[in-house]
Amino acid sequence: MKITLAQLNFLIGDFEGNTDKMLAAVAQAKKEKSDIIVFPELSVCGYPPRDFLEFDDFIAKSEAAVIKLAKAAQDIAIVVGSPVKNPVVEGKDLYNSALFLVEGKIKHIQHKTLLPTYDVFDEYRYFETATEWNIVEYKGKRIALTVCEDIWNIGNENPLYRVCPMDEMIDQKPDFILNLSASPFSYKQANTRIHIIKANVERYKIPVFYVNYAGAQTELIFDGGSLVVSPDGKVFDEMNYFAESIKTYDLEQVTEGGKDRPQPKNKMTLIHDALVTGVRDYFGKLGFEKAILGLSGGIDSAVTAVIAARALGADNVRLVLMPSQYSSDHSVNDARELAVNLGCQYDIVPIEEVYQSYMQSLKPHFWGKEFNVTEENLQARIRGMFLMAFSNKFGNILLNTSNKSEMAVGYGTLYGDMCGGLSVIGDVYKTEVFELARYMNKDGEVIPENTITKPPSAELRPDQKDSDSLPDYAILDEILHLYIEERQGPKEITARGFDEKLVKRVLRLTNINEFKRHQTAPVLRVSPKAFGMGRRLPIVGKYLA
């Protein structure tokens, strides 16, 4: 038996486009004499559809797409993910299901059992959980259909769930497992995914064919990495990351095993490629072409500019340099050098005259008050206005350049440097931004060396350094990681050897700036816990405030 995995990039709600893409994959699989082709979770409608699932028309179009695919299931079985109506009044209206299509008909439906409601997932909002688990027989083989999370509770070891779907099906003696997934990227996910699938193989002693999405949907990025794991626990194949791929496998060869071919998993390579994918698909799927961003000569805007140019092409990225009286000559020169290295159009728009005009207008109202963060923020907001003016006039979408460290502690100005339609590096800590810059220069200098080596500064007052207001980023980022990713409290973090006063200050800054993060652009998710849809904290609260 031959089995084809179709790792594709779908668009939510594009039923015609998604179906055409799947039909083209079916045609390719037929040429390769494949017996079964498998598509990812909810592939007919795209993932995650969220509240579109509450529209009857959306469900009707999903059903029509399934019917169209079933008609193409001639001399080949098609396994596809789709929402399916729940005929029982009690419970949720829909199931998240895997459908087995053969000879124009739906031969078998297996509903998803384990509905994640953590981090970026909210599936129990929409779907009813399965209560029956049956294998499907096809061409002499017995097949266990599973949907994404259904293979993540091995032997009921995951305390989030009370049932293990594969434990329910294994007594029916399946020959192999098909898993339809929509597994969002984080830099840890690829290794975790392999560990989970190998654990399934070790428990059930049969091959697993796992197919995942490729591409991005707003802040969620899908890395592909579809897997075939043999009964001996070896990775028979791991498909490309961040790219569509259609590959056919011979079940007999997979069952024999003996080959172990996982892909390398360098953290900076993965983050770089994920961010490029995220920007490319955000623009492509929304019909945008051109981006704009403010280029300061600092590390954050430099890294964002490189990602944008690699995602969209240098001709589609416009860079605006907006020096003030506090901007150093080397920052302007570094920014200009980067723009030339990338081949991007750049404009120099000094802000001092506008800033002085604002100051003159405000002078009678600010009489007797010392220069402070108000005047610093004013510069950031002038730059934000210039960038939005360029965006409106020329149709370029503004990219936000704030990093995760800044977003955490509020080291950014609302309606200023926090403007933008998409936050590109908002899930990348400052120390990681430096690592990413070094990675970008691995084949030759793109980002000027001075941009990487000079002390970070917002350059909003004379001789300003980030270290004037913040602890060293190596220390700050470690505290933030313990709090955000590992959900450690102040006592636990202090027990790691950090100064108690510093820990309380950092955690307090993180919490009181939640209101700012609620007003920022979507953040491309590359870590296990990003700001945005996967981290839901109240704006108003007393804990650590």
C-alpha positions as CSV (number, residue, x, y, z in Angstrom):
1,M,0.0,0.0,0.0
2,K,1.2,3.5,-0.8
3,I,0.3,6.5,1.4
4,T,0.6,10.1,0.4
5,L,1.0,13.0,2.9
6,A,-0.1,16.4,1.6
7,Q,1.6,19.1,3.7
8,L,-0.1,22.2,2.3
9,N,-0.7,25.9,3.1
10,F,-4.4,26.6,3.4
11,L,-6.3,29.9,3.8
12,I,-9.1,30.1,6.3
13,G,-12.5,30.4,4.5
14,D,-11.0,30.0,1.0
15,F,-13.1,26.9,0.2
16,E,-12.5,27.0,-3.6
17,G,-8.8,27.6,-3.3
18,N,-8.3,25.0,-0.6
19,T,-10.3,22.4,-2.5
20,D,-8.5,23.1,-5.8
21,K,-5.2,22.8,-4.0
22,M,-6.3,19.4,-2.6
23,L,-7.6,18.2,-5.9
24,A,-4.2,19.0,-7.5
25,A,-2.5,17.0,-4.8
26,V,-5.0,14.1,-5.4
27,A,-4.1,14.1,-9.1
28,Q,-0.4,14.0,-8.2
29,A,-0.9,11.1,-5.8
30,K,-2.9,9.2,-8.4
31,K,0.0,9.5,-10.8
32,E,2.3,8.0,-8.2
33,K,-0.2,5.1,-7.8
34,S,-1.0,6.0,-4.2
35,D,-3.8,4.2,-2.4
36,I,-4.5,6.9,0.2
37,I,-3.8,10.6,0.4
38,V,-4.0,12.4,3.8
39,F,-4.6,16.1,4.4
40,P,-4.3,18.0,7.7
41,E,-6.8,18.9,10.4
42,L,-9.8,21.1,9.2
43,S,-8.1,21.4,5.8
44,V,-11.3,22.1,3.9
45,C,-11.9,25.3,5.8
46,G,-8.4,26.2,7.2
47,Y,-7.2,26.4,10.8
48,P,-8.1,28.0,13.2
49,P,-11.4,29.1,11.8
50,R,-12.5,30.4,15.3
51,D,-16.0,32.0,15.3
52,F,-16.5,31.5,11.6
53,L,-17.6,28.1,12.8
54,E,-20.7,29.8,14.2
55,F,-21.9,30.7,10.7
56,D,-24.3,28.2,9.0
57,D,-23.0,29.3,5.6
58,F,-19.4,28.5,6.6
59,I,-20.4,25.0,7.6
60,A,-22.5,24.5,4.5
61,K,-19.5,25.5,2.3
62,S,-17.3,23.0,4.3
63,E,-19.8,20.3,3.6
64,A,-19.9,21.2,-0.1
65,A,-16.1,21.0,-0.3
66,V,-16.2,17.5,1.3
67,I,-18.7,16.4,-1.4
68,K,-16.5,17.7,-4.1
69,L,-13.5,15.9,-2.7
70,A,-15.5,12.7,-2.4
71,K,-16.3,12.8,-6.1
72,A,-12.6,12.8,-6.8
73,A,-12.0,9.8,-4.5
74,Q,-12.0,7.4,-7.4
75,D,-9.3,4.7,-7.3
76,I,-7.8,6.5,-4.3
77,A,-9.0,7.1,-0.7
78,I,-8.9,10.7,0.5
79,V,-8.6,11.5,4.2
80,V,-9.5,15.1,5.0
81,G,-10.3,17.2,8.0
82,S,-13.5,19.1,8.3
83,P,-16.1,20.4,10.8
84,V,-19.0,18.0,11.0
85,K,-22.5,18.7,12.4
86,N,-23.5,17.0,15.6
87,P,-27.0,15.5,15.1
88,V,-27.6,15.4,18.9
89,V,-29.2,18.5,20.4
90,E,-27.3,18.2,23.6
91,G,-23.7,19.3,23.4
92,K,-21.8,21.5,21.0
93,D,-23.1,21.8,17.4
94,L,-20.0,20.5,15.7
95,Y,-17.3,17.9,15.7
96,N,-13.7,18.4,14.5
97,S,-13.4,15.3,12.3
98,A,-11.3,13.2,10.0
99,L,-13.3,11.9,7.0
100,F,-12.3,8.9,5.0
101,L,-13.6,9.3,1.4
102,V,-13.8,6.4,-1.1
103,E,-15.5,6.0,-4.5
104,G,-17.6,9.2,-4.2
105,K,-18.8,8.5,-0.6
106,I,-17.9,9.2,3.0
107,K,-16.9,5.7,4.1
108,H,-16.0,6.6,7.7
109,I,-15.9,9.5,10.1
110,Q,-13.7,9.7,13.2
111,H,-14.4,12.7,15.4
112,K,-11.6,14.3,17.4
113,T,-11.6,13.3,21.1
114,L,-9.1,15.5,22.9
115,L,-10.0,19.2,22.4
116,P,-7.2,21.5,23.7
117,T,-8.2,24.6,25.5
118,Y,-4.8,25.8,26.6
119,D,-2.4,28.5,25.2
120,V,-3.5,29.4,21.6
121,F,-6.1,26.6,21.5
122,D,-9.8,27.1,22.2
123,E,-11.4,24.1,20.6
124,Y,-13.9,23.2,23.3
125,R,-15.6,26.5,22.6
126,Y,-16.8,25.0,19.3
127,F,-16.6,21.2,19.2
128,E,-18.1,18.2,20.9
129,T,-15.8,15.4,22.0
130,A,-15.9,12.0,20.4
131,T,-17.4,9.1,22.3
132,E,-16.8,6.3,19.8
133,W,-13.6,5.1,18.4
134,N,-13.5,2.7,15.4
135,I,-10.9,1.8,12.8
136,V,-11.6,1.8,9.1
137,E,-10.8,-1.0,6.7
138,Y,-9.4,-0.3,3.3
139,K,-7.7,-2.6,0.8
140,G,-7.0,-5.2,3.4
141,K,-5.5,-2.8,5.9
142,R,-7.0,-1.6,9.2
143,I,-6.5,2.1,9.8
144,A,-6.7,4.2,13.0
145,L,-7.7,7.7,12.2
146,T,-6.7,10.4,14.8
147,V,-6.8,14.2,14.8
148,C,-3.9,16.1,16.2
149,E,-4.2,16.1,20.0
150,D,-5.6,12.6,20.0
151,I,-2.1,11.1,20.0
152,W,-0.9,13.4,22.8
153,N,-2.4,11.5,25.7
154,I,-0.4,8.3,25.5
155,G,-1.7,5.8,28.0
156,N,-3.7,8.5,29.8
157,E,-0.6,10.1,31.1
158,N,-1.7,13.7,30.2
159,P,-3.7,15.0,33.2
160,L,-5.7,17.3,30.9
161,Y,-7.7,14.4,29.6
162,R,-9.6,11.3,30.8
163,V,-9.4,9.1,27.7
164,C,-6.8,8.0,25.3
165,P,-8.3,7.4,21.8
166,M,-5.6,5.0,20.6
167,D,-6.0,2.9,23.7
168,E,-9.6,2.6,22.7
169,M,-8.7,1.5,19.1
170,I,-5.7,-0.7,19.6
171,D,-7.7,-3.8,20.5
172,Q,-9.2,-3.5,17.0
173,K,-5.7,-4.3,15.7
174,P,-5.0,-1.4,13.4
175,D,-2.0,-1.8,11.0
176,F,-1.0,1.9,11.2
177,I,-2.1,5.3,12.5
178,L,-3.0,8.3,10.4
179,N,-2.9,11.6,12.2
180,L,-4.3,14.8,10.8
181,S,-2.7,17.8,12.5
182,A,-2.6,21.6,12.7
183,S,0.3,22.0,15.1
184,P,1.5,25.6,15.5
185,F,5.2,26.3,15.5
186,S,7.4,27.1,18.4
187,Y,11.2,26.6,18.4
188,K,10.7,23.6,20.7
189,Q,7.7,22.0,18.9
190,A,9.6,19.9,16.3
191,N,11.5,18.0,18.9
192,T,8.4,17.6,21.1
193,R,6.4,16.3,18.1
194,I,9.0,13.6,17.3
195,H,9.1,12.6,21.0
196,I,5.3,12.2,21.1
197,I,5.0,10.2,17.9
198,K,7.9,7.9,18.9
199,A,6.1,7.4,22.2
200,N,3.0,6.3,20.3
201,V,5.0,3.9,18.2
202,E,6.7,2.4,21.3
203,R,3.3,1.8,22.9
204,Y,1.4,0.5,19.9
205,K,4.1,-1.1,17.8
206,I,2.7,0.2,14.5
207,P,3.8,3.0,12.0
208,V,2.5,6.5,12.4
209,F,1.8,8.8,9.4
210,Y,1.5,12.4,10.7
211,V,0.6,15.3,8.4
212,N,0.8,18.9,9.4
213,Y,0.1,22.4,8.0
214,A,2.7,24.6,6.4
215,G,2.5,28.4,6.3
216,A,1.1,31.0,8.6
217,Q,-2.3,32.3,9.7
218,T,-1.9,35.8,11.3
219,E,0.2,35.2,14.4
220,L,0.2,31.4,14.2
221,I,2.9,29.8,12.1
222,F,2.9,26.2,11.0
223,D,6.2,24.6,10.3
224,G,5.1,21.5,8.4
225,G,7.6,18.8,9.5
226,S,5.2,16.0,8.7
227,L,6.5,12.7,9.9
228,V,6.6,9.0,9.1
229,V,7.8,6.9,12.0
230,S,8.5,3.2,11.6
231,P,7.5,0.5,14.2
232,D,11.2,0.4,15.3
233,G,10.8,4.0,16.5
234,K,13.0,5.5,13.9
235,V,12.0,8.6,11.8
236,F,11.6,7.1,8.4
237,D,11.1,10.6,7.0
238,E,10.5,14.2,8.3
239,M,9.2,16.5,5.6
240,N,10.5,20.0,4.9
241,Y,9.9,22.9,7.3
242,F,7.9,26.0,6.3
243,A,7.2,24.7,2.8
244,E,4.5,22.8,1.0
245,S,5.3,19.2,0.3
246,I,3.6,16.2,-1.1
247,K,5.3,12.8,-0.6
248,T,4.3,9.2,-1.2
249,Y,5.5,6.4,1.0
250,D,5.4,2.6,0.6
251,L,3.9,1.1,3.7
252,E,6.0,-2.1,3.5
253,Q,9.2,-0.1,3.4
254,V,8.1,2.0,6.3
255,T,7.2,-1.1,8.3
256,E,10.6,-2.5,7.7
257,G,12.2,0.6,9.3
258,G,15.9,0.8,9.8
259,K,16.3,4.4,8.6
260,D,16.4,7.4,10.9
261,R,16.2,10.7,9.0
262,P,15.1,13.6,11.2
263,Q,16.0,17.1,10.0
264,P,18.5,19.3,11.9
265,K,16.8,21.7,14.4
266,N,18.9,24.8,14.9
267,K,17.0,27.3,17.0
268,M,18.0,30.4,15.1
269,T,17.4,28.8,11.7
270,L,13.9,27.8,12.8
271,I,13.1,31.2,14.3
272,H,14.4,33.0,11.2
273,D,12.5,30.8,8.8
274,A,9.3,31.0,10.9
275,L,9.4,34.8,11.0
276,V,10.0,35.1,7.2
277,T,7.1,32.7,6.7
278,G,4.9,34.7,9.1
279,V,5.5,38.0,7.3
280,R,5.2,36.5,3.8
281,D,1.8,34.8,4.5
282,Y,0.4,37.7,6.5
283,F,0.9,39.9,3.5
284,G,0.1,37.3,0.8
285,K,-3.1,36.1,2.4
286,L,-4.4,39.6,3.0
287,G,-3.5,40.7,-0.5
288,F,-0.8,43.2,0.7
289,E,2.5,43.6,-1.2
290,K,4.5,46.4,0.4
291,A,5.8,47.0,3.9
292,I,7.3,50.0,5.6
293,L,9.2,50.4,8.9
294,G,11.2,52.9,10.8
295,L,15.0,52.1,10.7
296,S,16.8,53.6,13.6
297,G,20.3,52.1,13.3
298,G,19.5,49.8,16.2
299,I,19.4,46.0,16.3
300,D,15.6,45.5,16.5
301,S,14.7,47.5,13.4
302,A,17.7,46.0,11.5
303,V,16.6,42.5,12.2
304,T,13.0,43.3,11.3
305,A,14.1,44.9,8.0
306,V,16.1,41.9,7.0
307,I,13.1,39.6,7.7
308,A,10.8,41.8,5.7
309,A,13.2,42.0,2.7
310,R,13.6,38.2,2.7
311,A,9.9,37.6,3.0
312,L,8.6,40.2,0.5
313,G,11.6,41.1,-1.6
314,A,13.7,44.2,-1.2
315,D,11.7,46.2,-3.8
316,N,8.6,45.8,-1.6
317,V,10.2,47.2,1.6
318,R,10.5,50.9,2.3
319,L,12.7,52.1,5.2
320,V,12.3,55.5,6.9
321,L,15.2,57.0,8.9
322,M,13.9,59.6,11.3
323,P,16.9,61.1,13.1
324,S,16.4,63.6,16.0
325,Q,18.9,65.9,17.7
326,Y,19.7,62.9,20.0
327,S,20.5,60.5,17.2
328,S,24.1,59.6,16.8
329,D,25.9,59.9,13.5
330,H,26.8,56.2,13.6
331,S,23.1,55.2,14.0
332,V,22.1,57.1,10.9
333,N,25.1,55.7,9.0
334,D,24.4,52.2,10.2
335,A,20.8,52.5,9.1
336,R,21.8,53.8,5.7
337,E,24.4,51.0,5.2
338,L,21.8,48.4,6.1
339,A,19.3,49.8,3.6
340,V,22.0,49.7,0.9
341,N,23.0,46.2,1.8
342,L,19.4,45.0,1.5
343,G,18.7,47.0,-1.7
344,C,15.7,48.7,-0.1
345,Q,14.4,52.2,-0.8
346,Y,15.0,54.5,2.1
347,D,14.0,58.0,3.1
348,I,15.5,60.3,5.6
349,V,13.0,62.4,7.4
350,P,14.5,64.4,10.3
351,I,12.1,65.0,13.2
352,E,13.9,67.8,15.2
353,E,11.9,70.7,13.6
354,V,8.6,69.0,14.2
355,Y,9.6,68.1,17.7
356,Q,10.6,71.6,18.5
357,S,7.3,72.8,17.1
358,Y,5.5,70.5,19.5
359,M,7.7,71.6,22.4
360,Q,7.0,75.3,21.6
361,S,3.2,74.6,21.6
362,L,3.4,72.7,24.8
363,K,5.8,75.1,26.6
364,P,3.2,77.3,28.3
365,H,1.4,74.2,29.5
366,F,4.5,72.4,30.7
367,W,6.0,75.4,32.4
368,G,8.1,74.5,35.5
369,K,8.2,70.8,34.6
370,E,11.5,69.0,34.0
371,F,12.3,67.0,30.8
372,N,11.2,63.4,31.4
373,V,9.6,60.5,29.6
374,T,6.9,62.8,28.2
375,E,9.4,64.4,25.9
376,E,11.0,61.1,25.0
377,N,7.6,59.6,24.1
378,L,6.8,62.7,22.0
379,Q,9.7,61.8,19.7
380,A,8.5,58.2,19.3
381,R,5.0,59.4,18.5
382,I,6.2,61.9,15.9
383,R,8.0,59.0,14.2
384,G,4.8,56.9,14.5
385,M,2.8,59.7,12.7
386,F,5.4,60.0,9.9
387,L,5.3,56.2,9.4
388,M,1.5,56.1,9.3
389,A,1.5,59.0,6.9
390,F,3.8,57.0,4.5
391,S,1.6,53.9,5.1
392,N,-1.6,55.8,4.2
393,K,-0.2,57.6,1.2
394,F,1.7,54.8,-0.5
395,G,-0.3,51.7,0.8
396,N,2.6,50.2,2.7
397,I,1.7,48.1,5.8
398,L,3.7,49.3,8.8
399,L,5.7,46.6,10.6
400,N,6.3,46.9,14.3
401,T,9.9,46.4,15.5
402,S,9.5,46.0,19.3
403,N,11.1,42.9,20.8
404,K,9.6,40.7,23.6
405,S,11.8,42.1,26.3
406,E,10.6,45.6,25.6
407,M,7.0,44.5,25.2
408,A,7.2,42.7,28.6
409,V,8.4,45.6,30.7
410,G,6.6,48.4,28.8
411,Y,9.8,49.8,27.2
412,G,7.9,51.1,24.2
413,T,5.6,54.0,23.4
414,L,1.9,53.5,22.7
415,Y,1.0,55.2,19.4
416,G,4.7,55.6,18.7
417,D,7.2,52.8,18.3
418,M,4.4,50.3,19.1
419,C,2.5,51.2,15.9
420,G,2.1,48.7,13.2
421,G,-0.1,46.1,11.5
422,L,2.1,43.1,12.5
423,S,4.6,42.7,15.3
424,V,7.5,40.8,13.7
425,I,9.9,40.2,16.6
426,G,7.5,40.7,19.5
427,D,8.1,37.0,20.6
428,V,11.9,37.3,20.4
429,Y,13.8,38.4,23.5
430,K,16.5,41.0,23.1
431,T,19.3,38.5,23.7
432,E,17.7,36.3,20.9
433,V,17.5,39.3,18.6
434,F,21.3,39.6,18.8
435,E,21.6,35.9,18.1
436,L,19.3,36.3,15.1
437,A,21.4,39.2,13.8
438,R,24.5,37.0,14.0
439,Y,22.7,34.2,12.2
440,M,21.6,36.6,9.4
441,N,25.3,37.6,8.9
442,K,26.5,34.0,8.7
443,D,27.1,34.1,5.0
444,G,28.4,37.7,4.9
445,E,27.7,41.0,6.6
446,V,24.2,42.2,6.0
447,I,23.5,44.0,9.3
448,P,26.5,46.3,10.0
449,E,28.7,45.0,12.7
450,N,28.4,48.3,14.7
451,T,24.7,47.8,14.9
452,I,25.3,44.5,16.7
453,T,28.2,45.5,19.0
454,K,27.1,49.0,20.2
455,P,25.2,49.3,23.5
456,P,21.4,49.3,22.9
457,S,19.8,52.8,23.1
458,A,16.5,54.4,22.3
459,E,18.4,57.7,21.7
460,L,15.6,59.8,23.1
461,R,17.8,61.9,25.4
462,P,21.6,62.7,25.4
463,D,23.8,59.7,25.8
464,Q,20.9,57.4,26.7
465,K,21.4,53.7,27.1
466,D,18.8,51.0,27.7
467,S,20.9,50.0,30.8
468,D,19.9,53.3,32.4
469,S,16.4,52.1,32.8
470,L,16.6,48.3,32.6
471,P,18.9,45.6,34.0
472,D,21.3,43.9,31.7
473,Y,19.3,42.0,29.0
474,A,21.0,38.7,29.8
475,I,19.6,38.9,33.4
476,L,16.3,40.5,32.4
477,D,15.5,38.0,29.7
478,E,16.2,35.1,32.0
479,I,13.8,36.5,34.6
480,L,11.2,37.1,32.0
481,H,11.5,33.6,30.5
482,L,11.0,32.1,34.0
483,Y,7.9,34.2,34.5
484,I,6.3,34.1,31.0
485,E,7.3,30.7,29.6
486,E,7.7,28.7,32.8
487,R,5.0,30.6,34.8
488,Q,7.3,30.8,37.9
489,G,6.3,33.2,40.7
490,P,8.6,35.7,42.5
491,K,9.6,33.3,45.3
492,E,10.5,30.6,42.8
493,I,12.5,33.0,40.6
494,T,14.3,34.5,43.5
495,A,15.3,31.0,44.6
496,R,17.1,30.7,41.3
497,G,19.6,33.2,42.6
498,F,18.2,36.5,41.4
499,D,17.9,39.6,43.5
500,E,14.6,39.8,45.2
501,K,14.0,43.5,44.6
502,L,14.9,43.1,40.9
503,V,12.6,40.2,40.5
504,K,9.6,42.0,42.0
505,R,10.4,45.1,39.9
506,V,10.5,43.1,36.6
507,L,7.4,41.1,37.4
508,R,5.5,44.3,38.4
509,L,6.6,46.1,35.2
510,T,5.4,43.1,33.2
511,N,2.0,43.0,34.8
512,I,1.2,46.8,34.8
513,N,2.0,47.0,31.1
514,E,-0.6,44.5,30.1
515,F,-2.8,47.4,28.9
516,K,-0.1,48.3,26.4
517,R,0.1,44.8,25.0
518,H,-3.7,44.7,24.5
519,Q,-3.3,47.6,22.1
520,T,-0.5,46.2,20.0
521,A,-0.4,44.4,16.6
522,P,-0.6,40.6,16.4
523,V,2.7,39.1,17.5
524,L,4.2,36.3,15.3
525,R,4.5,33.3,17.7
526,V,7.8,31.5,17.8
527,S,8.1,30.5,21.5
528,P,6.0,28.2,23.6
529,K,4.3,31.2,25.3
530,A,3.9,34.4,23.2
531,F,2.2,37.6,24.0
532,G,-1.3,37.6,22.4
533,M,-3.9,35.0,22.0
534,G,-1.9,32.4,24.0
535,R,-1.3,34.5,27.1
536,R,-4.5,35.8,28.7
537,L,-4.0,38.0,31.7
538,P,-6.3,40.6,33.1
539,I,-5.4,44.2,32.6
540,V,-6.7,45.2,36.0
541,G,-5.5,43.1,39.0
542,K,-3.4,43.2,42.1
543,Y,-1.2,40.2,41.7
544,L,2.4,41.4,41.6
545,A,1.2,44.9,40.8
